[in-house]
Amino acid sequence: MSSQIRGIMLMATGSAIIPVADGIAKVLSENHSALLVSSGRYFAASILLLPIAFLRHGRSALPPRHRLKPHIVRTILMVTAMTLFYLSIVTIDLATAVAAFFIGPVVASVTAVFLLGEKMTPSKIAALVLGFAGAIIIAKPGTAISPGVLLALASGVCYGFYLVSTRLASGETTPLQALVFQNVFGTLLLLPQGIITWSAPSGSDLLLLLAMGLISLLCHTLTINAFRHADATTLAPLSYVELLTAATLGYVWFGQSPELNVWIGAAFVASAGLVLIFTRRNAALAKS
């Protein structure tokens, strides 16, 4: 298996799993502030990760000081994106929020060309067009845009820049170091809003928060490793796989049956991933 294909598979898997955490956040937001839920997610992830990281690597579990700047930037972007997204799903359904959120990969792909000097190949352009078209179909443009959709769009823009910053931060640091810093620094950033919006969680709420933290760690590990195998313009469209899981969870958990436009858009999204995979596979076979 080529490095590029491995990166594509890692990114697709992480994107498919992360909506489970978003669905849990929507459940928790019924009884708690979305600001508290977002801070609780990072706190739970830190509790799960820190003991393992420091037992294995001690002080080297953190990135070296001269590499902290890109990690600070990517953490701020991710924390902002997540908080805005959790605020959005309080008022709109999960599939619509994810559809609006996925302006992010388009932002990432365009930004990577200018900031990272990556090449925009015909297959990448085709994947981006298919993925973006799918997101637009799901979002149903022409309808009144609610504040929740605007929040999800703003979240997507932040996420797009996060994808590019992840590529910048991947050098000279291990995935574990990146995860430790993101969760610890993210927890500190979100602590004030968690205190201000505090409401006592029940035992089941705490279990859900821990589950969110665990899912978050798994997905970020997959994403960070994906960027070590493939460039940002290749990986960005694969984030659209999240739409498929979000639509399914919206139906199973919240009784929100996706309309026909959601499934049509999902077909476009799946096509975007297939274009990338088969293009890379054919290129690898041609070289062998």
PyRosetta script that sets phi, psi and omega in degrees:
from pyrosetta import init, pose_from_sequence

init()
pose = pose_from_sequence("MSSQIRGIMLMATGSAIIPVADGIAKVLSENHSALLVSSGRYFAASILLLPIAFLRHGRSALPPRHRLKPHIVRTILMVTAMTLFYLSIVTIDLATAVAAFFIGPVVASVTAVFLLGEKMTPSKIAALVLGFAGAIIIAKPGTAISPGVLLALASGVCYGFYLVSTRLASGETTPLQALVFQNVFGTLLLLPQGIITWSAPSGSDLLLLLAMGLISLLCHTLTINAFRHADATTLAPLSYVELLTAATLGYVWFGQSPELNVWIGAAFVASAGLVLIFTRRNAALAKS")
pose.set_psi(1, 129.9)
pose.set_omega(1, -179.1)
pose.set_phi(2, -72.1)
pose.set_psi(2, 160.8)
pose.set_omega(2, 179.2)
pose.set_phi(3, -61.9)
pose.set_psi(3, -39.5)
pose.set_omega(3, -179.7)
pose.set_phi(4, -63.7)
pose.set_psi(4, -44.5)
pose.set_omega(4, 179.2)
pose.set_phi(5, -63.9)
pose.set_psi(5, -39.5)
pose.set_omega(5, 178.1)
pose.set_phi(6, -61.3)
pose.set_psi(6, -43.0)
pose.set_omega(6, 177.7)
pose.set_phi(7, -62.5)
pose.set_psi(7, -40.6)
pose.set_omega(7, 179.0)
pose.set_phi(8, -63.2)
pose.set_psi(8, -43.0)
pose.set_omega(8, -179.1)
pose.set_phi(9, -66.4)
pose.set_psi(9, -41.1)
pose.set_omega(9, 178.2)
pose.set_phi(10, -62.9)
pose.set_psi(10, -44.7)
pose.set_omega(10, -178.7)
pose.set_phi(11, -65.7)
pose.set_psi(11, -41.9)
pose.set_omega(11, -179.6)
pose.set_phi(12, -64.0)
pose.set_psi(12, -40.6)
pose.set_omega(12, 179.9)
pose.set_phi(13, -65.5)
pose.set_psi(13, -46.4)
pose.set_omega(13, 178.9)
pose.set_phi(14, -61.1)
pose.set_psi(14, -40.1)
pose.set_omega(14, -179.6)
pose.set_phi(15, -67.7)
pose.set_psi(15, -31.8)
pose.set_omega(15, -179.8)
pose.set_phi(16, -73.2)
pose.set_psi(16, -27.5)
pose.set_omega(16, -174.7)
pose.set_phi(17, -89.5)
pose.set_psi(17, -34.5)
pose.set_omega(17, -171.0)
pose.set_phi(18, -58.9)
pose.set_psi(18, -29.9)
pose.set_omega(18, 178.1)
pose.set_phi(19, -61.9)
pose.set_psi(19, -20.3)
pose.set_omega(19, 176.6)
pose.set_phi(20, -61.9)
pose.set_psi(20, -42.5)
pose.set_omega(20, 176.9)
pose.set_phi(21, -65.5)
pose.set_psi(21, -37.6)
pose.set_omega(21, 178.2)
pose.set_phi(22, -65.1)
pose.set_psi(22, -38.9)
pose.set_omega(22, 177.3)
pose.set_phi(23, -63.7)
pose.set_psi(23, -40.7)
pose.set_omega(23, 176.3)
pose.set_phi(24, -62.6)
pose.set_psi(24, -40.1)
pose.set_omega(24, 178.7)
pose.set_phi(25, -61.6)
pose.set_psi(25, -39.4)
pose.set_omega(25, 178.8)
pose.set_phi(26, -65.2)
pose.set_psi(26, -38.9)
pose.set_omega(26, 176.9)
pose.set_phi(27, -62.9)
pose.set_psi(27, -47.7)
pose.set_omega(27, -178.9)
pose.set_phi(28, -65.7)
pose.set_psi(28, -31.7)
pose.set_omega(28, -178.5)
pose.set_phi(29, -69.0)
pose.set_psi(29, -11.0)
pose.set_omega(29, 176.0)
pose.set_phi(30, -70.6)
pose.set_psi(30, -24.6)
pose.set_omega(30, -178.3)
pose.set_phi(31, -121.3)
pose.set_psi(31, -10.4)
pose.set_omega(31, -177.9)
pose.set_phi(32, -135.6)
pose.set_psi(32, 158.4)
pose.set_omega(32, 177.4)
pose.set_phi(33, -63.0)
pose.set_psi(33, 142.6)
pose.set_omega(33, 176.6)
pose.set_phi(34, -62.6)
pose.set_psi(34, -29.0)
pose.set_omega(34, 177.8)
pose.set_phi(35, -67.4)
pose.set_psi(35, -38.3)
pose.set_omega(35, 177.0)
pose.set_phi(36, -69.0)
pose.set_psi(36, -39.0)
pose.set_omega(36, 180.0)
pose.set_phi(37, -63.0)
pose.set_psi(37, -43.3)
pose.set_omega(37, -178.9)
pose.set_phi(38, -65.9)
pose.set_psi(38, -39.6)
pose.set_omega(38, 177.9)
pose.set_phi(39, -69.6)
pose.set_psi(39, -36.3)
pose.set_omega(39, 178.8)
pose.set_phi(40, -65.1)
pose.set_psi(40, -34.2)
pose.set_omega(40, 178.6)
pose.set_phi(41, -63.1)
pose.set_psi(41, -45.3)
pose.set_omega(41, -179.8)
pose.set_phi(42, -69.0)
pose.set_psi(42, -38.3)
pose.set_omega(42, 179.4)
pose.set_phi(43, -63.2)
pose.set_psi(43, -43.7)
pose.set_omega(43, 179.9)
pose.set_phi(44, -63.4)
pose.set_psi(44, -42.2)
pose.set_omega(44, 179.5)
pose.set_phi(45, -63.3)
pose.set_psi(45, -38.9)
pose.set_omega(45, 179.5)
pose.set_phi(46, -64.7)
pose.set_psi(46, -42.3)
pose.set_omega(46, 179.4)
pose.set_phi(47, -60.7)
pose.set_psi(47, -40.2)
pose.set_omega(47, -179.1)
pose.set_phi(48, -73.4)
pose.set_psi(48, -34.8)
pose.set_omega(48, -171.7)
pose.set_phi(49, -88.1)
pose.set_psi(49, -41.4)
pose.set_omega(49, -171.3)
pose.set_phi(50, -57.9)
pose.set_psi(50, -47.9)
pose.set_omega(50, -179.5)
pose.set_phi(51, -57.8)
pose.set_psi(51, -43.0)
pose.set_omega(51, -179.7)
pose.set_phi(52, -65.8)
pose.set_psi(52, -43.4)
pose.set_omega(52, -176.7)
pose.set_phi(53, -64.1)
pose.set_psi(53, -45.2)
pose.set_omega(53, -176.0)
pose.set_phi(54, -78.1)
pose.set_psi(54, -27.3)
pose.set_omega(54, 174.4)
pose.set_phi(55, -67.5)
pose.set_psi(55, -35.5)
pose.set_omega(55, -177.4)
pose.set_phi(56, -83.9)
pose.set_psi(56, -36.7)
pose.set_omega(56, -170.5)
pose.set_phi(57, -129.4)
pose.set_psi(57, -4.5)
pose.set_omega(57, -179.9)
pose.set_phi(58, 59.5)
pose.set_psi(58, -136.8)
pose.set_omega(58, -178.5)
pose.set_phi(59, -66.7)
pose.set_psi(59, -22.9)
pose.set_omega(59, 179.8)
pose.set_phi(60, -73.7)
pose.set_psi(60, 1.6)
pose.set_omega(60, 175.6)
pose.set_phi(61, -69.1)
pose.set_psi(61, -18.1)
pose.set_omega(61, 177.9)
pose.set_phi(62, -98.3)
pose.set_psi(62, 151.9)
pose.set_omega(62, 178.1)
pose.set_phi(63, -64.3)
pose.set_psi(63, 152.5)
pose.set_omega(63, 175.9)
pose.set_phi(64, -61.5)
pose.set_psi(64, 151.5)
pose.set_omega(64, -173.4)
pose.set_phi(65, -58.4)
pose.set_psi(65, -36.9)
pose.set_omega(65, -177.0)
pose.set_phi(66, -72.5)
pose.set_psi(66, -6.7)
pose.set_omega(66, 178.3)
pose.set_phi(67, -110.3)
pose.set_psi(67, 11.5)
pose.set_omega(67, -174.1)
pose.set_phi(68, -74.1)
pose.set_psi(68, -32.0)
pose.set_omega(68, -173.5)
pose.set_phi(69, -55.8)
pose.set_psi(69, -51.7)
pose.set_omega(69, 179.1)
pose.set_phi(70, -63.9)
pose.set_psi(70, -30.0)
pose.set_omega(70, 177.8)
pose.set_phi(71, -71.1)
pose.set_psi(71, -36.2)
pose.set_omega(71, 176.0)
pose.set_phi(72, -63.1)
pose.set_psi(72, -45.0)
pose.set_omega(72, -178.8)
pose.set_phi(73, -62.6)
pose.set_psi(73, -48.1)
pose.set_omega(73, -177.1)
pose.set_phi(74, -66.6)
pose.set_psi(74, -33.2)
pose.set_omega(74, 178.4)
pose.set_phi(75, -68.7)
pose.set_psi(75, -43.3)
pose.set_omega(75, 177.6)
pose.set_phi(76, -59.6)
pose.set_psi(76, -43.0)
pose.set_omega(76, -180.0)
pose.set_phi(77, -65.0)
pose.set_psi(77, -42.8)
pose.set_omega(77, -178.4)
pose.set_phi(78, -68.3)
pose.set_psi(78, -42.3)
pose.set_omega(78, 179.1)
pose.set_phi(79, -61.6)
pose.set_psi(79, -42.8)
pose.set_omega(79, 179.3)
pose.set_phi(80, -65.6)
pose.set_psi(80, -45.0)
pose.set_omega(80, 179.7)
pose.set_phi(81, -60.6)
pose.set_psi(81, -44.7)
pose.set_omega(81, -177.7)
pose.set_phi(82, -66.2)
pose.set_psi(82, -43.8)
pose.set_omega(82, -178.8)
pose.set_phi(83, -63.9)
pose.set_psi(83, -44.2)
pose.set_omega(83, 178.2)
pose.set_phi(84, -62.5)
pose.set_psi(84, -38.8)
pose.set_omega(84, -179.8)
pose.set_phi(85, -66.8)
pose.set_psi(85, -42.8)
pose.set_omega(85, 179.5)
pose.set_phi(86, -65.3)
pose.set_psi(86, -33.9)
pose.set_omega(86, 175.0)
pose.set_phi(87, -66.4)
pose.set_psi(87, -35.1)
pose.set_omega(87, -177.4)
pose.set_phi(88, -69.4)
pose.set_psi(88, -39.3)
pose.set_omega(88, -174.7)
pose.set_phi(89, -75.8)
pose.set_psi(89, -3.4)
pose.set_omega(89, 173.4)
pose.set_phi(90, -69.1)
pose.set_psi(90, -33.7)
pose.set_omega(90, -173.8)
pose.set_phi(91, -111.5)
pose.set_psi(91, -15.8)
pose.set_omega(91, 179.4)
pose.set_phi(92, -127.8)
pose.set_psi(92, 161.8)
pose.set_omega(92, -177.2)
pose.set_phi(93, -73.6)
pose.set_psi(93, 161.2)
pose.set_omega(93, -171.8)
pose.set_phi(94, -62.7)
pose.set_psi(94, -43.2)
pose.set_omega(94, -177.2)
pose.set_phi(95, -64.6)
pose.set_psi(95, -41.1)
pose.set_omega(95, 179.1)
pose.set_phi(96, -66.0)
pose.set_psi(96, -41.0)
pose.set_omega(96, 179.8)
pose.set_phi(97, -63.1)
pose.set_psi(97, -43.9)
pose.set_omega(97, 179.9)
pose.set_phi(98, -65.9)
pose.set_psi(98, -38.9)
pose.set_omega(98, 179.4)
pose.set_phi(99, -61.1)
pose.set_psi(99, -45.5)
pose.set_omega(99, 178.3)
pose.set_phi(100, -67.5)
pose.set_psi(100, -36.9)
pose.set_omega(100, 179.7)
pose.set_phi(101, -58.9)
pose.set_psi(101, -29.1)
pose.set_omega(101, -173.2)
pose.set_phi(102, -83.8)
pose.set_psi(102, 24.1)
pose.set_omega(102, 158.9)
pose.set_phi(103, -70.0)
pose.set_psi(103, -19.3)
pose.set_omega(103, -176.6)
pose.set_phi(104, -57.3)
pose.set_psi(104, -53.2)
pose.set_omega(104, 179.5)
pose.set_phi(105, -59.3)
pose.set_psi(105, -33.1)
pose.set_omega(105, 176.7)
pose.set_phi(106, -66.0)
pose.set_psi(106, -44.5)
pose.set_omega(106, 176.4)
pose.set_phi(107, -59.3)
pose.set_psi(107, -42.3)
pose.set_omega(107, -178.5)
pose.set_phi(108, -63.9)
pose.set_psi(108, -45.6)
pose.set_omega(108, -176.5)
pose.set_phi(109, -64.9)
pose.set_psi(109, -42.2)
pose.set_omega(109, 179.1)
pose.set_phi(110, -69.2)
pose.set_psi(110, -43.0)
pose.set_omega(110, -178.9)
pose.set_phi(111, -64.2)
pose.set_psi(111, -38.7)
pose.set_omega(111, -178.4)
pose.set_phi(112, -63.5)
pose.set_psi(112, -33.2)
pose.set_omega(112, 179.0)
pose.set_phi(113, -63.6)
pose.set_psi(113, -39.4)
pose.set_omega(113, -176.8)
pose.set_phi(114, -85.6)
pose.set_psi(114, -38.6)
pose.set_omega(114, -175.2)
pose.set_phi(115, -90.6)
pose.set_psi(115, -31.7)
pose.set_omega(115, -176.2)
pose.set_phi(116, -106.8)
pose.set_psi(116, -6.4)
pose.set_omega(116, 179.1)
pose.set_phi(117, 69.8)
pose.set_psi(117, 24.0)
pose.set_omega(117, -179.8)
pose.set_phi(118, -78.5)
pose.set_psi(118, 154.9)
pose.set_omega(118, -177.9)
pose.set_phi(119, -87.6)
pose.set_psi(119, 139.7)
pose.set_omega(119, 175.7)
pose.set_phi(120, -100.5)
pose.set_psi(120, 98.0)
pose.set_omega(120, -177.1)
pose.set_phi(121, -84.9)
pose.set_psi(121, 163.2)
pose.set_omega(121, 178.2)
pose.set_phi(122, -57.2)
pose.set_psi(122, -38.6)
pose.set_omega(122, -179.6)
pose.set_phi(123, -67.5)
pose.set_psi(123, -36.5)
pose.set_omega(123, 177.5)
pose.set_phi(124, -68.0)
pose.set_psi(124, -39.7)
pose.set_omega(124, 178.0)
pose.set_phi(125, -62.8)
pose.set_psi(125, -43.6)
pose.set_omega(125, 179.6)
pose.set_phi(126, -62.2)
pose.set_psi(126, -42.5)
pose.set_omega(126, 179.3)
pose.set_phi(127, -64.7)
pose.set_psi(127, -41.4)
pose.set_omega(127, 179.0)
pose.set_phi(128, -64.3)
pose.set_psi(128, -42.4)
pose.set_omega(128, 179.7)
pose.set_phi(129, -63.3)
pose.set_psi(129, -45.2)
pose.set_omega(129, 179.2)
pose.set_phi(130, -63.1)
pose.set_psi(130, -45.6)
pose.set_omega(130, -179.0)
pose.set_phi(131, -64.7)
pose.set_psi(131, -43.9)
pose.set_omega(131, -179.6)
pose.set_phi(132, -67.8)
pose.set_psi(132, -39.7)
pose.set_omega(132, 177.8)
pose.set_phi(133, -61.4)
pose.set_psi(133, -40.9)
pose.set_omega(133, 177.9)
pose.set_phi(134, -61.9)
pose.set_psi(134, -42.8)
pose.set_omega(134, 178.8)
pose.set_phi(135, -64.2)
pose.set_psi(135, -39.7)
pose.set_omega(135, 179.8)
pose.set_phi(136, -65.6)
pose.set_psi(136, -41.9)
pose.set_omega(136, 179.3)
pose.set_phi(137, -61.9)
pose.set_psi(137, -41.2)
pose.set_omega(137, 179.9)
pose.set_phi(138, -67.9)
pose.set_psi(138, -37.6)
pose.set_omega(138, -177.7)
pose.set_phi(139, -73.7)
pose.set_psi(139, -14.6)
pose.set_omega(139, 178.8)
pose.set_phi(140, 54.3)
pose.set_psi(140, 68.5)
pose.set_omega(140, 178.2)
pose.set_phi(141, -61.8)
pose.set_psi(141, 151.1)
pose.set_omega(141, -177.7)
pose.set_phi(142, 104.5)
pose.set_psi(142, -20.5)
pose.set_omega(142, 174.4)
pose.set_phi(143, -84.3)
pose.set_psi(143, 163.7)
pose.set_omega(143, -180.0)
pose.set_phi(144, -63.5)
pose.set_psi(144, 130.4)
pose.set_omega(144, -179.2)
pose.set_phi(145, -86.9)
pose.set_psi(145, 119.9)
pose.set_omega(145, -179.5)
pose.set_phi(146, -84.2)
pose.set_psi(146, 162.0)
pose.set_omega(146, 175.1)
pose.set_phi(147, -55.7)
pose.set_psi(147, -33.8)
pose.set_omega(147, 179.5)
pose.set_phi(148, -63.3)
pose.set_psi(148, -40.3)
pose.set_omega(148, 178.3)
pose.set_phi(149, -66.7)
pose.set_psi(149, -40.3)
pose.set_omega(149, 177.9)
pose.set_phi(150, -62.3)
pose.set_psi(150, -40.1)
pose.set_omega(150, 176.9)
pose.set_phi(151, -63.6)
pose.set_psi(151, -40.9)
pose.set_omega(151, 179.3)
pose.set_phi(152, -66.4)
pose.set_psi(152, -37.7)
pose.set_omega(152, 176.3)
pose.set_phi(153, -64.0)
pose.set_psi(153, -44.0)
pose.set_omega(153, 177.9)
pose.set_phi(154, -63.0)
pose.set_psi(154, -37.7)
pose.set_omega(154, 176.1)
pose.set_phi(155, -61.7)
pose.set_psi(155, -41.2)
pose.set_omega(155, -179.7)
pose.set_phi(156, -64.7)
pose.set_psi(156, -38.9)
pose.set_omega(156, 177.3)
pose.set_phi(157, -61.5)
pose.set_psi(157, -45.7)
pose.set_omega(157, 178.1)
pose.set_phi(158, -61.8)
pose.set_psi(158, -39.8)
pose.set_omega(158, 179.9)
pose.set_phi(159, -65.6)
pose.set_psi(159, -36.8)
pose.set_omega(159, 177.9)
pose.set_phi(160, -60.4)
pose.set_psi(160, -45.0)
pose.set_omega(160, 177.4)
pose.set_phi(161, -68.4)
pose.set_psi(161, -30.6)
pose.set_omega(161, 176.0)
pose.set_phi(162, -63.1)
pose.set_psi(162, -41.2)
pose.set_omega(162, 179.8)
pose.set_phi(163, -59.8)
pose.set_psi(163, -42.3)
pose.set_omega(163, 179.6)
pose.set_phi(164, -69.2)
pose.set_psi(164, -41.5)
pose.set_omega(164, -179.4)
pose.set_phi(165, -66.6)
pose.set_psi(165, -27.9)
pose.set_omega(165, 176.4)
pose.set_phi(166, -63.9)
pose.set_psi(166, -39.4)
pose.set_omega(166, 176.3)
pose.set_phi(167, -62.6)
pose.set_psi(167, -41.5)
pose.set_omega(167, 179.8)
pose.set_phi(168, -67.5)
pose.set_psi(168, -33.5)
pose.set_omega(168, -175.5)
pose.set_phi(169, -85.5)
pose.set_psi(169, -9.0)
pose.set_omega(169, -172.3)
pose.set_phi(170, -75.0)
pose.set_psi(170, -22.2)
pose.set_omega(170, -178.6)
pose.set_phi(171, -72.8)
pose.set_psi(171, 140.3)
pose.set_omega(171, 174.6)
pose.set_phi(172, 65.4)
pose.set_psi(172, 9.7)
pose.set_omega(172, 175.8)
pose.set_phi(173, -134.6)
pose.set_psi(173, 150.3)
pose.set_omega(173, 178.2)
pose.set_phi(174, -86.8)
pose.set_psi(174, 160.4)
pose.set_omega(174, 175.5)
pose.set_phi(175, -55.6)
pose.set_psi(175, -37.2)
pose.set_omega(175, 179.7)
pose.set_phi(176, -64.7)
pose.set_psi(176, -43.7)
pose.set_omega(176, 178.2)
pose.set_phi(177, -60.6)
pose.set_psi(177, -42.7)
pose.set_omega(177, 179.5)
pose.set_phi(178, -63.1)
pose.set_psi(178, -41.0)
pose.set_omega(178, -179.7)
pose.set_phi(179, -67.0)
pose.set_psi(179, -44.0)
pose.set_omega(179, -179.7)
pose.set_phi(180, -59.9)
pose.set_psi(180, -48.4)
pose.set_omega(180, -178.8)
pose.set_phi(181, -64.5)
pose.set_psi(181, -44.1)
pose.set_omega(181, -178.0)
pose.set_phi(182, -60.1)
pose.set_psi(182, -42.5)
pose.set_omega(182, -177.1)
pose.set_phi(183, -75.1)
pose.set_psi(183, -40.9)
pose.set_omega(183, -179.6)
pose.set_phi(184, -68.6)
pose.set_psi(184, -49.4)
pose.set_omega(184, -180.0)
pose.set_phi(185, -66.7)
pose.set_psi(185, -37.7)
pose.set_omega(185, 177.3)
pose.set_phi(186, -63.5)
pose.set_psi(186, -38.9)
pose.set_omega(186, 177.3)
pose.set_phi(187, -62.0)
pose.set_psi(187, -43.1)
pose.set_omega(187, 179.1)
pose.set_phi(188, -64.4)
pose.set_psi(188, -40.1)
pose.set_omega(188, 178.8)
pose.set_phi(189, -64.0)
pose.set_psi(189, -37.3)
pose.set_omega(189, -175.1)
pose.set_phi(190, -90.7)
pose.set_psi(190, -8.4)
pose.set_omega(190, -177.0)
pose.set_phi(191, -56.3)
pose.set_psi(191, -45.4)
pose.set_omega(191, -179.7)
pose.set_phi(192, -58.6)
pose.set_psi(192, -43.8)
pose.set_omega(192, -178.6)
pose.set_phi(193, -69.8)
pose.set_psi(193, -29.8)
pose.set_omega(193, 176.2)
pose.set_phi(194, -67.2)
pose.set_psi(194, -39.8)
pose.set_omega(194, 179.2)
pose.set_phi(195, -67.9)
pose.set_psi(195, -43.9)
pose.set_omega(195, -176.7)
pose.set_phi(196, -64.2)
pose.set_psi(196, -37.3)
pose.set_omega(196, -175.8)
pose.set_phi(197, -102.8)
pose.set_psi(197, 20.2)
pose.set_omega(197, -173.4)
pose.set_phi(198, -59.0)
pose.set_psi(198, 135.6)
pose.set_omega(198, 168.5)
pose.set_phi(199, -145.3)
pose.set_psi(199, 136.9)
pose.set_omega(199, -172.6)
pose.set_phi(200, -65.0)
pose.set_psi(200, 122.4)
pose.set_omega(200, 178.1)
pose.set_phi(201, -81.0)
pose.set_psi(201, 150.2)
pose.set_omega(201, 175.2)
pose.set_phi(202, -81.0)
pose.set_psi(202, 176.0)
pose.set_omega(202, 178.5)
pose.set_phi(203, -61.3)
pose.set_psi(203, -41.0)
pose.set_omega(203, 178.9)
pose.set_phi(204, -68.0)
pose.set_psi(204, -33.7)
pose.set_omega(204, 176.9)
pose.set_phi(205, -63.4)
pose.set_psi(205, -40.8)
pose.set_omega(205, 179.6)
pose.set_phi(206, -64.1)
pose.set_psi(206, -39.1)
pose.set_omega(206, 177.6)
pose.set_phi(207, -64.5)
pose.set_psi(207, -38.9)
pose.set_omega(207, 178.1)
pose.set_phi(208, -66.1)
pose.set_psi(208, -38.9)
pose.set_omega(208, 177.6)
pose.set_phi(209, -63.8)
pose.set_psi(209, -41.4)
pose.set_omega(209, 177.6)
pose.set_phi(210, -64.3)
pose.set_psi(210, -38.8)
pose.set_omega(210, 177.6)
pose.set_phi(211, -63.8)
pose.set_psi(211, -40.3)
pose.set_omega(211, 176.4)
pose.set_phi(212, -60.6)
pose.set_psi(212, -44.1)
pose.set_omega(212, 180.0)
pose.set_phi(213, -62.4)
pose.set_psi(213, -41.8)
pose.set_omega(213, -179.6)
pose.set_phi(214, -65.7)
pose.set_psi(214, -44.2)
pose.set_omega(214, 178.5)
pose.set_phi(215, -63.7)
pose.set_psi(215, -40.7)
pose.set_omega(215, 178.7)
pose.set_phi(216, -60.2)
pose.set_psi(216, -45.4)
pose.set_omega(216, 179.5)
pose.set_phi(217, -61.3)
pose.set_psi(217, -44.1)
pose.set_omega(217, -179.3)
pose.set_phi(218, -62.3)
pose.set_psi(218, -46.2)
pose.set_omega(218, -176.5)
pose.set_phi(219, -68.5)
pose.set_psi(219, -40.1)
pose.set_omega(219, 178.7)
pose.set_phi(220, -68.1)
pose.set_psi(220, -34.9)
pose.set_omega(220, 176.1)
pose.set_phi(221, -62.1)
pose.set_psi(221, -44.1)
pose.set_omega(221, 178.9)
pose.set_phi(222, -63.3)
pose.set_psi(222, -42.0)
pose.set_omega(222, -178.1)
pose.set_phi(223, -66.9)
pose.set_psi(223, -45.8)
pose.set_omega(223, -178.9)
pose.set_phi(224, -61.9)
pose.set_psi(224, -42.6)
pose.set_omega(224, 178.8)
pose.set_phi(225, -67.8)
pose.set_psi(225, -33.2)
pose.set_omega(225, 178.3)
pose.set_phi(226, -61.0)
pose.set_psi(226, -40.5)
pose.set_omega(226, -178.8)
pose.set_phi(227, -71.3)
pose.set_psi(227, -11.0)
pose.set_omega(227, 174.8)
pose.set_phi(228, -84.2)
pose.set_psi(228, -11.2)
pose.set_omega(228, -177.1)
pose.set_phi(229, -114.0)
pose.set_psi(229, -19.3)
pose.set_omega(229, -176.6)
pose.set_phi(230, -147.0)
pose.set_psi(230, 159.6)
pose.set_omega(230, -177.6)
pose.set_phi(231, -82.6)
pose.set_psi(231, 166.7)
pose.set_omega(231, -173.1)
pose.set_phi(232, -65.0)
pose.set_psi(232, -37.4)
pose.set_omega(232, -179.2)
pose.set_phi(233, -68.9)
pose.set_psi(233, -25.7)
pose.set_omega(233, 175.8)
pose.set_phi(234, -77.2)
pose.set_psi(234, -42.0)
pose.set_omega(234, -173.6)
pose.set_phi(235, -80.8)
pose.set_psi(235, -32.4)
pose.set_omega(235, -173.1)
pose.set_phi(236, -53.8)
pose.set_psi(236, -46.5)
pose.set_omega(236, -179.0)
pose.set_phi(237, -63.2)
pose.set_psi(237, -24.3)
pose.set_omega(237, -178.1)
pose.set_phi(238, -69.3)
pose.set_psi(238, -16.8)
pose.set_omega(238, 175.8)
pose.set_phi(239, -61.2)
pose.set_psi(239, -20.6)
pose.set_omega(239, -179.5)
pose.set_phi(240, -65.7)
pose.set_psi(240, -15.2)
pose.set_omega(240, 176.6)
pose.set_phi(241, -57.4)
pose.set_psi(241, -27.5)
pose.set_omega(241, 179.3)
pose.set_phi(242, -56.6)
pose.set_psi(242, -30.2)
pose.set_omega(242, -179.2)
pose.set_phi(243, -60.9)
pose.set_psi(243, -37.1)
pose.set_omega(243, -178.4)
pose.set_phi(244, -64.6)
pose.set_psi(244, -47.1)
pose.set_omega(244, 179.8)
pose.set_phi(245, -66.7)
pose.set_psi(245, -40.3)
pose.set_omega(245, -179.3)
pose.set_phi(246, -61.6)
pose.set_psi(246, -42.5)
pose.set_omega(246, 179.1)
pose.set_phi(247, -63.8)
pose.set_psi(247, -40.2)
pose.set_omega(247, 179.3)
pose.set_phi(248, -66.0)
pose.set_psi(248, -46.1)
pose.set_omega(248, -179.8)
pose.set_phi(249, -65.5)
pose.set_psi(249, -37.2)
pose.set_omega(249, 178.7)
pose.set_phi(250, -59.4)
pose.set_psi(250, -36.5)
pose.set_omega(250, 179.5)
pose.set_phi(251, -75.6)
pose.set_psi(251, -46.0)
pose.set_omega(251, -174.4)
pose.set_phi(252, -72.4)
pose.set_psi(252, -44.5)
pose.set_omega(252, -173.9)
pose.set_phi(253, -87.7)
pose.set_psi(253, -36.1)
pose.set_omega(253, -170.4)
pose.set_phi(254, -119.0)
pose.set_psi(254, 4.4)
pose.set_omega(254, 178.1)
pose.set_phi(255, 65.2)
pose.set_psi(255, 24.6)
pose.set_omega(255, 179.9)
pose.set_phi(256, -97.9)
pose.set_psi(256, 98.2)
pose.set_omega(256, -177.0)
pose.set_phi(257, -77.6)
pose.set_psi(257, 118.2)
pose.set_omega(257, -179.2)
pose.set_phi(258, -60.2)
pose.set_psi(258, 139.2)
pose.set_omega(258, 177.2)
pose.set_phi(259, -78.9)
pose.set_psi(259, 173.3)
pose.set_omega(259, -176.2)
pose.set_phi(260, -58.1)
pose.set_psi(260, -36.1)
pose.set_omega(260, -178.0)
pose.set_phi(261, -63.3)
pose.set_psi(261, -30.0)
pose.set_omega(261, 179.3)
pose.set_phi(262, -65.9)
pose.set_psi(262, -43.9)
pose.set_omega(262, -179.1)
pose.set_phi(263, -70.0)
pose.set_psi(263, -36.1)
pose.set_omega(263, 176.4)
pose.set_phi(264, -63.3)
pose.set_psi(264, -45.3)
pose.set_omega(264, 178.2)
pose.set_phi(265, -62.8)
pose.set_psi(265, -38.5)
pose.set_omega(265, 179.4)
pose.set_phi(266, -63.4)
pose.set_psi(266, -35.1)
pose.set_omega(266, 177.9)
pose.set_phi(267, -64.5)
pose.set_psi(267, -38.7)
pose.set_omega(267, 175.7)
pose.set_phi(268, -63.2)
pose.set_psi(268, -41.7)
pose.set_omega(268, -179.0)
pose.set_phi(269, -63.2)
pose.set_psi(269, -46.4)
pose.set_omega(269, 178.9)
pose.set_phi(270, -61.5)
pose.set_psi(270, -37.7)
pose.set_omega(270, 178.9)
pose.set_phi(271, -62.9)
pose.set_psi(271, -35.6)
pose.set_omega(271, 179.1)
pose.set_phi(272, -60.7)
pose.set_psi(272, -44.0)
pose.set_omega(272, 178.7)
pose.set_phi(273, -66.1)
pose.set_psi(273, -39.8)
pose.set_omega(273, -179.4)
pose.set_phi(274, -65.6)
pose.set_psi(274, -36.6)
pose.set_omega(274, 177.3)
pose.set_phi(275, -58.2)
pose.set_psi(275, -45.2)
pose.set_omega(275, -179.3)
pose.set_phi(276, -66.5)
pose.set_psi(276, -45.5)
pose.set_omega(276, -176.2)
pose.set_phi(277, -64.0)
pose.set_psi(277, -47.6)
pose.set_omega(277, -177.0)
pose.set_phi(278, -71.3)
pose.set_psi(278, -31.7)
pose.set_omega(278, 176.6)
pose.set_phi(279, -64.8)
pose.set_psi(279, -45.7)
pose.set_omega(279, 179.3)
pose.set_phi(280, -65.2)
pose.set_psi(280, -40.5)
pose.set_omega(280, -178.6)
pose.set_phi(281, -65.0)
pose.set_psi(281, -43.5)
pose.set_omega(281, 179.1)
pose.set_phi(282, -64.5)
pose.set_psi(282, -38.5)
pose.set_omega(282, 178.4)
pose.set_phi(283, -65.0)
pose.set_psi(283, -39.7)
pose.set_omega(283, 179.2)
pose.set_phi(284, -66.1)
pose.set_psi(284, -39.4)
pose.set_omega(284, 178.6)
pose.set_phi(285, -67.3)
pose.set_psi(285, -34.3)
pose.set_omega(285, -179.7)
pose.set_phi(286, -67.0)
pose.set_psi(286, -31.1)
pose.set_omega(286, -179.3)
pose.set_phi(287, -80.5)
pose.set_psi(287, -23.3)
pose.set_omega(287, -176.1)
pose.set_phi(288, -81.8)
pose.dump_pdb("model.pdb")
